[in-house]
């Protein structure tokens, strides 16, 4: 005879106690004792996608970024507003969406478009902080502008440093697989000789540490902008040795794939697929990208070690972000500028002193336009009223808390604009004016690699109509 134990009933008192504890934990997180004038170490990494150990790529050697993620909050689904360096950085640093600022390509100057904008570092500077930049924060052409200020914003900084390393002088040594492209776009790499400190990014770390040492007695906003893994992929050869070309696959593409999506969706790689490189050449470039990620991770580790050595851990907010995602052969695409997940999603990590999160991984959808109001909130600064993001402070205390905001991403490539909304389950994309150049719909739960365009069937018409209205509301004039 089998005895079945009766189900235990949970008393209302026990549930009330658990609810009270959860509420108190959340309240403590929101009212945590953040230092009244916290420093900010703002780490930007050019063209860094989520190809990191802490984002599930176990073969990638990124121990320092991974450690930072384990000590703070890692946003699993953070989205840029425009997957190109200049517009993305401008949106993040002004708190305005690209359609508001008008900044929609790398050749524009945001100060000509919105001359009265108060940037994120400028807000801190106006409130008595020492604000400094080392390397690439606002847009710089890479590698052309290495060693110069590029399209910087002087009003944002008390001090700027533009490092230049031997990588800039050794570009003639590159292995180049796409000679039809300029050096800023070419699939090219170099296994560099010499030490980390001789490379531009090694100098970025060293100079940022010097600023930390010099200005640690006064509230500061110090931004360290690394240039790799942006093309051309250059790192000391020891970092290439961490990876095996035989274990570096190229994503597969169905033979009929090009006919399944709008042509504009693949326009960011005009020589499709993969700029007509061979499979071996593309795999070598993927390995070179991974080597650059590990190289930059080591430089980030030097910064984090300096924060601890200088006694700054308890009063310094650290934010690490990549300016957008990056394709390495997915959909046959390379680099950025598409509206697929690999291009629009990027790393975002916060570590806030005095704030103990209830977890370290946040699955909620957030936007890069949220970073500005979040830092203003954490530092108790009054931001400009026109900011279009929201503070992520509730999620920094409770990463799995209630949150129901989509992400809006747009792009323009080969004269065809694209508009995308990313919800918890869906990505919907319109190309052209109200989708006249094609639409896409992907179910992220069943198809996270976005290979099955559901807009080709009639089974999801209600979902498409709902998302179409949201896209139209966000971009009322197209």
MARNU-639027 format. One record per residue (C-alpha): residue in one letter; residue number from 1; x, y, z. Coordinates in steps of 0.25 Angstrom, whole numbers, always signed. Example, Ala and Ser with C-alpha at 12.3 -4.5 7.8 and 13.67 -1.06 7.14 Angstrom:
% MARNU-639027
NODE,A,1,+49,-18,+31
NODE,S,2,+55,-4,+29
***
This chain:
% MARNU-639027
NODE,X,1,+0,+0,+0
NODE,X,2,+6,+13,-4
NODE,X,3,+4,+24,+6
NODE,X,4,+2,+38,+0
NODE,X,5,+6,+49,+10
NODE,X,6,-4,+61,+10
NODE,X,7,+1,+74,+4
NODE,X,8,+5,+84,+14
NODE,X,9,-3,+96,+15
NODE,X,10,+5,+109,+16
NODE,X,11,-1,+118,+27
NODE,X,12,-4,+132,+25
NODE,X,13,+5,+136,+36
NODE,X,14,+17,+129,+29
NODE,X,15,+14,+136,+16
NODE,X,16,+12,+149,+23
NODE,X,17,+26,+148,+29
NODE,X,18,+33,+144,+16
NODE,X,19,+26,+156,+9
NODE,X,20,+31,+165,+20
NODE,X,21,+45,+160,+19
NODE,X,22,+45,+162,+4
NODE,X,23,+39,+176,+5
NODE,X,24,+50,+180,+16
NODE,X,25,+61,+174,+7
NODE,X,26,+56,+182,-5
NODE,X,27,+54,+195,+4
NODE,X,28,+68,+193,+9
NODE,X,29,+74,+192,-5
NODE,X,30,+67,+205,-9
NODE,X,31,+71,+212,+3
NODE,X,32,+85,+206,+4
NODE,X,33,+96,+215,+10
NODE,X,34,+102,+220,-3
NODE,X,35,+113,+230,+0
NODE,X,36,+108,+244,-1
NODE,X,37,+118,+248,-12
NODE,X,38,+122,+235,-18
NODE,X,39,+133,+235,-29
NODE,X,40,+130,+229,-42
NODE,X,41,+139,+220,-51
NODE,X,42,+133,+220,-64
NODE,X,43,+139,+209,-73
NODE,X,44,+135,+208,-88
NODE,X,45,+140,+197,-97
NODE,X,46,+139,+199,-112
NODE,X,47,+131,+189,-120
NODE,X,48,+131,+179,-108
NODE,X,49,+119,+170,-109
NODE,X,50,+114,+160,-99
NODE,X,51,+125,+150,-103
NODE,X,52,+130,+149,-88
NODE,X,53,+131,+138,-78
NODE,X,54,+120,+145,-69
NODE,X,55,+111,+145,-81
NODE,X,56,+112,+130,-83
NODE,X,57,+123,+129,-93
NODE,X,58,+131,+119,-84
NODE,X,59,+143,+118,-93
NODE,X,60,+146,+133,-93
NODE,X,61,+157,+137,-83
NODE,X,62,+151,+150,-76
NODE,X,63,+153,+148,-61
NODE,X,64,+154,+162,-57
NODE,X,65,+141,+166,-64
NODE,X,66,+135,+154,-59
NODE,X,67,+139,+157,-45
NODE,X,68,+133,+171,-46
NODE,X,69,+120,+165,-50
NODE,X,70,+120,+155,-38
NODE,X,71,+122,+167,-29
NODE,X,72,+111,+176,-35
NODE,X,73,+99,+175,-44
NODE,X,74,+101,+169,-58
NODE,X,75,+90,+173,-68
NODE,X,76,+87,+162,-77
NODE,X,77,+79,+169,-87
NODE,X,78,+84,+183,-88
NODE,X,79,+82,+190,-102
NODE,X,80,+88,+202,-108
NODE,X,81,+79,+212,-116
NODE,X,82,+87,+212,-128
NODE,X,83,+97,+201,-132
NODE,X,84,+108,+210,-137
NODE,X,85,+119,+217,-128
NODE,X,86,+116,+232,-130
NODE,X,87,+101,+231,-129
NODE,X,88,+101,+221,-117
NODE,X,89,+111,+228,-109
NODE,X,90,+104,+241,-111
NODE,X,91,+91,+235,-107
NODE,X,92,+97,+229,-94
NODE,X,93,+105,+242,-91
NODE,X,94,+93,+252,-93
NODE,X,95,+82,+243,-88
NODE,X,96,+74,+246,-101
NODE,X,97,+70,+236,-112
NODE,X,98,+76,+238,-126
NODE,X,99,+63,+242,-132
NODE,X,100,+62,+254,-121
NODE,X,101,+77,+258,-123
NODE,X,102,+77,+256,-138
NODE,X,103,+90,+249,-136
NODE,X,104,+89,+237,-146
NODE,X,105,+103,+235,-152
NODE,X,106,+118,+236,-148
NODE,X,107,+120,+248,-157
NODE,X,108,+111,+258,-149
NODE,X,109,+114,+267,-137
NODE,X,110,+104,+266,-126
NODE,X,111,+108,+280,-121
NODE,X,112,+103,+286,-134
NODE,X,113,+90,+278,-133
NODE,X,114,+87,+280,-118
NODE,X,115,+97,+291,-113
NODE,X,116,+91,+293,-99
NODE,X,117,+91,+278,-96
NODE,X,118,+97,+275,-82
NODE,X,119,+105,+262,-83
NODE,X,120,+107,+252,-73
NODE,X,121,+121,+256,-69
NODE,X,122,+117,+270,-70
NODE,X,123,+106,+269,-60
NODE,X,124,+117,+263,-50
NODE,X,125,+126,+274,-54
NODE,X,126,+116,+285,-51
NODE,X,127,+114,+279,-37
NODE,X,128,+128,+280,-33
NODE,X,129,+134,+267,-38
NODE,X,130,+147,+266,-45
NODE,X,131,+144,+260,-58
NODE,X,132,+154,+254,-67
NODE,X,133,+155,+245,-80
NODE,X,134,+166,+235,-84
NODE,X,135,+164,+229,-98
NODE,X,136,+151,+228,-105
NODE,X,137,+138,+232,-99
NODE,X,138,+131,+241,-109
NODE,X,139,+133,+237,-123
NODE,X,140,+147,+235,-129
NODE,X,141,+150,+228,-142
NODE,X,142,+158,+216,-139
NODE,X,143,+169,+215,-143
NODE,X,144,+170,+228,-150
NODE,X,145,+168,+237,-137
NODE,X,146,+176,+229,-127
NODE,X,147,+185,+239,-120
NODE,X,148,+176,+250,-123
NODE,X,149,+163,+256,-117
NODE,X,150,+154,+252,-129
NODE,X,151,+140,+257,-128
NODE,X,152,+141,+260,-113
NODE,X,153,+133,+270,-105
NODE,X,154,+142,+279,-97
NODE,X,155,+131,+284,-88
NODE,X,156,+130,+271,-82
NODE,X,157,+144,+270,-76
NODE,X,158,+154,+277,-67
NODE,X,159,+165,+268,-73
NODE,X,160,+167,+259,-85
NODE,X,161,+178,+249,-89
NODE,X,162,+179,+243,-103
NODE,X,163,+189,+231,-102
NODE,X,164,+196,+226,-114
NODE,X,165,+203,+212,-114
NODE,X,166,+211,+204,-124
NODE,X,167,+199,+198,-130
NODE,X,168,+196,+211,-137
NODE,X,169,+211,+211,-143
NODE,X,170,+210,+196,-147
NODE,X,171,+198,+196,-155
NODE,X,172,+206,+192,-167
NODE,X,173,+209,+179,-161
NODE,X,174,+194,+175,-161
NODE,X,175,+189,+162,-167
NODE,X,176,+178,+168,-176
NODE,X,177,+167,+159,-182
NODE,X,178,+158,+170,-188
NODE,X,179,+167,+179,-195
NODE,X,180,+154,+185,-202
NODE,X,181,+151,+192,-189
NODE,X,182,+158,+203,-181
NODE,X,183,+166,+200,-169
NODE,X,184,+154,+204,-160
NODE,X,185,+145,+193,-166
NODE,X,186,+155,+183,-170
NODE,X,187,+156,+169,-165
NODE,X,188,+170,+170,-161
NODE,X,189,+179,+166,-149
NODE,X,190,+193,+166,-143
NODE,X,191,+199,+157,-132
NODE,X,192,+207,+169,-126
NODE,X,193,+221,+168,-120
NODE,X,194,+224,+175,-107
NODE,X,195,+218,+177,-94
NODE,X,196,+203,+181,-91
NODE,X,197,+208,+195,-87
NODE,X,198,+213,+198,-100
NODE,X,199,+199,+197,-107
NODE,X,200,+189,+208,-107
NODE,X,201,+180,+201,-97
NODE,X,202,+191,+198,-88
NODE,X,203,+194,+213,-87
NODE,X,204,+179,+216,-85
NODE,X,205,+180,+207,-73
NODE,X,206,+193,+213,-68
NODE,X,207,+188,+228,-70
NODE,X,208,+174,+225,-63
NODE,X,209,+182,+219,-51
NODE,X,210,+190,+232,-51
NODE,X,211,+178,+240,-50
NODE,X,212,+172,+232,-39
NODE,X,213,+185,+233,-31
NODE,X,214,+185,+248,-33
NODE,X,215,+171,+252,-31
NODE,X,216,+166,+242,-21
NODE,X,217,+164,+252,-10
NODE,X,218,+153,+259,-17
NODE,X,219,+140,+254,-23
NODE,X,220,+143,+250,-37
NODE,X,221,+137,+245,-50
NODE,X,222,+148,+238,-58
NODE,X,223,+145,+231,-71
NODE,X,224,+154,+221,-77
NODE,X,225,+151,+218,-91
NODE,X,226,+158,+205,-98
NODE,X,227,+160,+204,-113
NODE,X,228,+160,+189,-115
NODE,X,229,+154,+180,-119
NODE,X,230,+150,+189,-130
NODE,X,231,+156,+186,-143
NODE,X,232,+168,+185,-146
NODE,X,233,+169,+174,-136
NODE,X,234,+183,+176,-129
NODE,X,235,+187,+170,-116
NODE,X,236,+200,+165,-111
NODE,X,237,+202,+151,-117
NODE,X,238,+201,+144,-103
NODE,X,239,+186,+147,-103
NODE,X,240,+185,+140,-117
NODE,X,241,+191,+128,-110
NODE,X,242,+180,+126,-101
NODE,X,243,+171,+121,-112
NODE,X,244,+171,+110,-122
NODE,X,245,+167,+112,-136
NODE,X,246,+162,+98,-137
NODE,X,247,+152,+101,-126
NODE,X,248,+147,+114,-132
NODE,X,249,+135,+112,-141
NODE,X,250,+128,+121,-151
NODE,X,251,+113,+122,-149
NODE,X,252,+106,+114,-159
NODE,X,253,+95,+120,-169
NODE,X,254,+84,+113,-176
NODE,X,255,+86,+113,-191
NODE,X,256,+73,+120,-194
NODE,X,257,+75,+130,-183
NODE,X,258,+76,+142,-191
NODE,X,259,+62,+141,-197
NODE,X,260,+56,+139,-183
NODE,X,261,+59,+153,-178
NODE,X,262,+58,+168,-184
NODE,X,263,+70,+171,-191
NODE,X,264,+72,+184,-182
NODE,X,265,+74,+174,-170
NODE,X,266,+87,+169,-177
NODE,X,267,+92,+182,-182
NODE,X,268,+102,+185,-171
NODE,X,269,+111,+175,-178
NODE,X,270,+110,+178,-193
NODE,X,271,+119,+167,-198
NODE,X,272,+110,+157,-192
NODE,X,273,+113,+147,-185
NODE,X,274,+125,+151,-176
NODE,X,275,+131,+161,-187
NODE,X,276,+134,+149,-195
NODE,X,277,+145,+143,-187
NODE,X,278,+148,+129,-186
NODE,X,279,+143,+121,-174
NODE,X,280,+157,+119,-169
NODE,X,281,+160,+134,-170
NODE,X,282,+147,+138,-163
NODE,X,283,+151,+128,-152
NODE,X,284,+164,+134,-150
NODE,X,285,+158,+148,-149
NODE,X,286,+148,+142,-138
NODE,X,287,+160,+137,-130
NODE,X,288,+167,+151,-132
NODE,X,289,+154,+158,-126
NODE,X,290,+155,+148,-114
NODE,X,291,+169,+151,-112
NODE,X,292,+166,+166,-112
NODE,X,293,+155,+164,-102
NODE,X,294,+165,+156,-93
NODE,X,295,+175,+167,-94
NODE,X,296,+165,+178,-91
NODE,X,297,+160,+170,-79
NODE,X,298,+174,+170,-73
NODE,X,299,+175,+185,-74
NODE,X,300,+162,+186,-67
NODE,X,301,+168,+177,-56
NODE,X,302,+179,+187,-54
NODE,X,303,+168,+198,-52
NODE,X,304,+160,+190,-42
NODE,X,305,+173,+186,-34
NODE,X,306,+177,+201,-34
NODE,X,307,+163,+204,-28
NODE,X,308,+165,+194,-17
NODE,X,309,+180,+198,-15
NODE,X,310,+176,+213,-13
NODE,X,311,+165,+210,-3
NODE,X,312,+154,+215,-13
NODE,X,313,+145,+203,-13
NODE,X,314,+136,+208,-2
NODE,X,315,+133,+221,-9
NODE,X,316,+134,+218,-24
NODE,X,317,+123,+214,-33
NODE,X,318,+128,+206,-45
NODE,X,319,+121,+205,-58
NODE,X,320,+126,+196,-70
NODE,X,321,+119,+196,-83
NODE,X,322,+122,+193,-98
NODE,X,323,+116,+203,-107
NODE,X,324,+108,+193,-115
NODE,X,325,+108,+179,-119
NODE,X,326,+117,+172,-130
NODE,X,327,+115,+162,-141
NODE,X,328,+125,+151,-143
NODE,X,329,+118,+144,-154
NODE,X,330,+104,+142,-149
NODE,X,331,+94,+144,-160
NODE,X,332,+106,+145,-169
NODE,X,333,+109,+159,-163
NODE,X,334,+121,+165,-158
NODE,X,335,+123,+177,-148
NODE,X,336,+111,+185,-144
NODE,X,337,+99,+194,-150
NODE,X,338,+89,+183,-151
NODE,X,339,+77,+181,-142
NODE,X,340,+79,+167,-138
NODE,X,341,+82,+163,-124
NODE,X,342,+97,+162,-126
NODE,X,343,+98,+176,-131
NODE,X,344,+88,+183,-122
NODE,X,345,+91,+176,-108
NODE,X,346,+104,+179,-101
NODE,X,347,+110,+177,-87
NODE,X,348,+106,+186,-75
NODE,X,349,+111,+184,-61
NODE,X,350,+109,+193,-49
NODE,X,351,+116,+192,-36
NODE,X,352,+111,+201,-25
NODE,X,353,+117,+203,-11
NODE,X,354,+108,+202,+0
NODE,X,355,+97,+195,-8
NODE,X,356,+96,+180,-6
NODE,X,357,+88,+174,-18
NODE,X,358,+79,+162,-15
NODE,X,359,+85,+156,-27
NODE,X,360,+96,+159,-37
NODE,X,361,+89,+155,-51
NODE,X,362,+78,+164,-56
NODE,X,363,+69,+158,-67
NODE,X,364,+61,+171,-69
NODE,X,365,+61,+179,-82
NODE,X,366,+68,+192,-80
NODE,X,367,+74,+202,-89
NODE,X,368,+87,+210,-90
NODE,X,369,+79,+223,-89
NODE,X,370,+76,+219,-75
NODE,X,371,+91,+220,-70
NODE,X,372,+91,+235,-69
NODE,X,373,+79,+236,-60
NODE,X,374,+84,+224,-52
NODE,X,375,+97,+230,-49
NODE,X,376,+91,+244,-46
NODE,X,377,+81,+237,-36
NODE,X,378,+92,+229,-29
NODE,X,379,+100,+242,-27
NODE,X,380,+88,+250,-23
NODE,X,381,+90,+260,-34
NODE,X,382,+78,+267,-41
NODE,X,383,+78,+263,-56
NODE,X,384,+73,+271,-67
NODE,X,385,+58,+269,-68
NODE,X,386,+58,+265,-83
NODE,X,387,+65,+252,-81
NODE,X,388,+58,+240,-87
NODE,X,389,+63,+228,-79
NODE,X,390,+59,+224,-65
NODE,X,391,+68,+221,-53
NODE,X,392,+72,+206,-51
NODE,X,393,+73,+208,-36
NODE,X,394,+62,+199,-33
NODE,X,395,+68,+188,-41
NODE,X,396,+82,+190,-35
NODE,X,397,+75,+186,-21
NODE,X,398,+66,+175,-27
NODE,X,399,+71,+170,-40
NODE,X,400,+59,+162,-42
NODE,X,401,+49,+172,-38
NODE,X,402,+37,+177,-45
NODE,X,403,+41,+184,-58
NODE,X,404,+33,+184,-71
NODE,X,405,+40,+194,-81
NODE,X,406,+44,+190,-95
NODE,X,407,+56,+195,-102
NODE,X,408,+56,+203,-115
NODE,X,409,+67,+202,-125
NODE,X,410,+69,+209,-138
NODE,X,411,+79,+209,-150
NODE,X,412,+81,+215,-164
NODE,X,413,+90,+207,-174
NODE,X,414,+90,+209,-189
NODE,X,415,+79,+219,-188
NODE,X,416,+69,+210,-182
NODE,X,417,+65,+213,-167
NODE,X,418,+61,+202,-158
NODE,X,419,+53,+203,-145
NODE,X,420,+53,+192,-135
NODE,X,421,+45,+189,-122
NODE,X,422,+51,+178,-112
NODE,X,423,+41,+173,-102
NODE,X,424,+43,+161,-92
NODE,X,425,+38,+151,-103
NODE,X,426,+39,+158,-116
NODE,X,427,+47,+166,-126
NODE,X,428,+40,+174,-136
NODE,X,429,+47,+181,-147
NODE,X,430,+41,+191,-158
NODE,X,431,+50,+195,-170
NODE,X,432,+47,+207,-178
NODE,X,433,+35,+216,-176
NODE,X,434,+25,+208,-167
NODE,X,435,+31,+195,-172
NODE,X,436,+30,+197,-187
NODE,X,437,+44,+191,-188
NODE,X,438,+41,+179,-180
NODE,X,439,+38,+175,-166
NODE,X,440,+43,+164,-156
NODE,X,441,+38,+157,-144
NODE,X,442,+45,+148,-135
NODE,X,443,+41,+139,-123
NODE,X,444,+53,+141,-113
NODE,X,445,+48,+129,-105
NODE,X,446,+48,+119,-116
NODE,X,447,+58,+126,-126
NODE,X,448,+68,+133,-118
NODE,X,449,+78,+134,-130
NODE,X,450,+67,+140,-138
NODE,X,451,+67,+131,-150
NODE,X,452,+52,+129,-153
NODE,X,453,+45,+141,-157
NODE,X,454,+31,+140,-153
NODE,X,455,+26,+152,-160
NODE,X,456,+26,+143,-173
NODE,X,457,+14,+135,-167
NODE,X,458,+0,+140,-163
NODE,X,459,+0,+133,-150
NODE,X,460,+5,+145,-142
NODE,X,461,-3,+157,-148
NODE,X,462,-8,+161,-134
NODE,X,463,+6,+162,-128
NODE,X,464,+11,+169,-140
NODE,X,465,+0,+179,-140
NODE,X,466,+2,+182,-125
NODE,X,467,+17,+184,-127
NODE,X,468,+15,+192,-139
NODE,X,469,+7,+202,-131
NODE,X,470,+18,+203,-121
NODE,X,471,+28,+206,-132
NODE,X,472,+19,+216,-138
NODE,X,473,+18,+223,-124
NODE,X,474,+32,+223,-122
NODE,X,475,+36,+228,-136
NODE,X,476,+23,+237,-139
NODE,X,477,+30,+243,-151
NODE,X,478,+37,+234,-161
***
